[in-house]
Amino acid sequence: MEGKISSGLLWNEAGKAGLALGLVSTVYMFLNLLLSGGGAGFLGGILSFLLWLGKLVLCIWLMGFFMKRLVARHPEADNAATFRFGTRTALLSSLLFSAVSLANVLFISKDAMMEQWEAAISSYSSMLDSNSMEMLDRMQANLPQITFISNFIYCFLFGTILALILSRNIPAKDPFADNQ
């Protein structure tokens, strides 16, 4: 099986990388919750932005790091294999982060989420008719599912696009390979 990486190996490596990327996003989520709970105002907003920027840069760097490590450990890996690895990593990390986010909405920060929902509803209630208010009440019951699905789709798409971009140059292409 020279020149091809097995699917099982890619899933195994992607599981480890997905765990690391999912944990980075999870730690960011809880740090952001702690930061927003303090009500620090403008300084808190700047700190929250810097925290988000740090998470973004770290996730991009980690995806590249794990792709390069896959190629270093398995020289037969080509650009297609690194893309498949990146897509599987994105799938697993988005699943982990979405599950923790769901647990946060259902159990950990349930009261805070409900307070935010009620505050948003009360601020817009004068502009909404009874049908819109009823629709929002029904939507509140589905908020955990909406949170899970939207986080999963967003994270998976972001990770897949990132894997597509990074895999084009991992491993580096040899422009003289055809001449040898």
C-alpha positions in Angstrom: 0.0 0.0 0.0 2.8 2.3 -0.9 1.9 5.9 -1.6 -1.5 5.9 0.2 -2.5 6.6 3.8 -5.2 4.4 5.2 -8.5 5.9 6.3 -8.1 4.5 9.8 -4.8 6.3 10.2 -6.3 9.6 9.1 -9.2 9.2 11.5 -6.9 8.3 14.4 -4.6 11.3 13.7 -7.6 13.6 13.1 -9.1 12.5 16.4 -6.1 13.8 18.3 -5.9 17.0 16.3 -9.7 17.5 16.6 -9.5 17.1 20.4 -6.8 19.8 20.6 -8.7 22.2 18.3 -12.0 21.6 20.1 -10.4 22.2 23.5 -9.0 25.5 22.3 -12.4 26.7 21.2 -14.0 25.4 24.4 -11.5 27.1 26.7 -12.1 30.3 24.7 -15.9 30.0 25.2 -15.6 29.6 29.0 -13.0 32.4 29.3 -15.3 34.6 27.3 -18.2 33.7 29.6 -16.1 34.6 32.6 -15.0 37.9 31.0 -18.6 38.9 30.1 -19.8 38.1 33.6 -17.6 40.7 35.1 -19.2 43.6 33.1 -15.9 45.3 32.4 -17.3 47.5 29.7 -15.0 48.9 27.1 -11.9 47.3 28.5 -13.7 44.0 28.6 -14.7 44.4 25.0 -11.1 44.9 23.9 -10.0 42.0 26.0 -12.7 39.8 24.5 -11.7 40.8 21.0 -8.0 40.0 21.7 -9.1 36.7 23.2 -11.1 35.9 20.0 -8.2 37.0 17.8 -5.8 34.8 19.8 -8.2 31.8 19.5 -8.4 32.3 15.7 -4.7 32.5 15.2 -4.0 29.6 17.5 -6.6 27.4 15.7 -5.1 28.3 12.3 -1.6 27.6 13.5 -2.7 24.3 15.2 -4.4 23.1 12.0 -1.2 23.8 10.0 0.9 22.2 12.7 -1.1 19.0 12.7 -1.1 18.8 8.9 2.7 19.3 8.8 3.1 16.7 11.5 1.1 14.2 9.5 3.3 14.7 6.5 6.5 14.5 8.6 5.3 11.2 10.2 4.0 9.8 6.9 6.0 10.9 3.9 3.6 9.2 1.5 0.9 11.8 2.4 0.0 14.0 -0.5 -2.1 17.2 -0.7 -5.3 15.2 -1.0 -4.5 13.2 2.1 -3.8 16.3 4.1 -7.1 17.8 3.0 -9.0 14.7 4.0 -7.1 14.8 7.3 -8.0 18.5 7.8 -11.7 17.8 6.9 -11.9 15.0 9.5 -10.2 17.2 12.0 -12.7 19.9 11.4 -15.6 17.5 11.7 -14.4 16.1 15.0 -13.4 19.4 16.6 -16.7 21.0 15.6 -18.5 18.1 17.1 -16.7 18.4 20.3 -17.1 22.1 20.6 -20.8 22.0 19.6 -21.4 19.3 22.2 -19.8 21.4 25.0 -21.7 24.4 23.8 -24.9 22.5 24.0 -24.1 21.3 27.5 -23.4 25.0 28.4 -26.8 26.1 27.1 -28.6 23.2 28.7 -26.9 22.9 32.1 -23.9 25.1 32.9 -25.1 28.6 32.0 -28.8 27.9 31.6 -30.0 30.7 33.9 -27.7 33.3 32.3 -28.9 32.3 28.8 -32.5 32.6 29.9 -31.9 36.0 31.4 -30.3 37.2 28.2 -33.2 35.8 26.2 -35.7 37.5 28.4 -33.9 40.8 28.3 -33.7 40.7 24.5 -37.4 39.8 24.2 -38.4 42.6 26.6 -36.4 45.2 24.7 -38.1 44.3 21.4 -41.6 43.4 22.7 -43.0 46.8 21.9 -42.0 46.4 18.2 -43.5 42.9 17.8 -47.0 41.7 17.4 -48.6 38.8 19.2 -47.8 36.3 16.4 -44.1 37.3 16.5 -43.9 37.0 20.2 -45.5 33.5 20.1 -43.0 32.5 17.4 -40.1 33.7 19.6 -41.5 31.7 22.6 -41.6 28.6 20.4 -38.1 29.4 19.2 -36.8 29.6 22.8 -37.8 25.9 23.3 -35.5 25.0 20.4 -32.6 27.3 21.4 -30.3 24.4 22.5 -30.8 22.6 19.2 -30.3 25.8 17.2 -27.1 26.5 19.2 -25.7 23.0 18.5 -26.5 22.9 14.8 -25.4 26.5 14.1 -22.1 26.0 16.0 -21.5 22.7 14.3 -22.1 24.0 10.8 -20.1 27.2 11.3 -17.1 25.4 12.9 -17.1 22.6 10.3 -17.3 25.0 7.3 -14.5 27.2 8.8 -12.3 24.1 9.4 -13.0 22.7 6.0 -12.1 25.9 4.2 -9.0 26.3 6.3 -8.0 22.7 5.5 -8.6 23.4 1.8 -6.3 26.5 1.9 -3.6 24.9 4.0 -3.5 21.5 2.2 -2.6 23.2 -1.1 0.9 23.7 0.2 1.2 20.8 2.7 3.3 18.9 1.6 5.1 21.4 -0.5 5.0 20.6 -4.2 8.2 20.0 -6.1 8.1 22.0 -9.3 10.8 19.8 -10.8 9.2 16.4 -10.0 8.1 15.8 -13.6 11.7 16.3 -14.9 13.3 13.6 -12.8 
